[in-house]
């Protein structure tokens, strides 16, 4: 799974412990410094950045476990929106 640079740029602002270079799908968001306040701010930035409101049903621990899990949920939402679902 490739993580788009646009998504990484938004995400990086909320990950104080992320090193230089690309984020990988298996990177643990909590280990990179994402906390509960960061999640709230990240949600706002993602909604603004992708001009989409994120549904409450994706706002769970599993979604915010890793870079890949968050991107998978977001990209699925973006695809369904593009497809008109």
Secondary structure, DSSP 4 states (H G I P E B T S, - for coil): -PPPHHHHHHHHTT-TT--SS---TT-BTTTTT--HHHHHHHHHHHHHHHT-PPPGGG-STTTTSBHHHHHHHHHHHHHHHHTT-
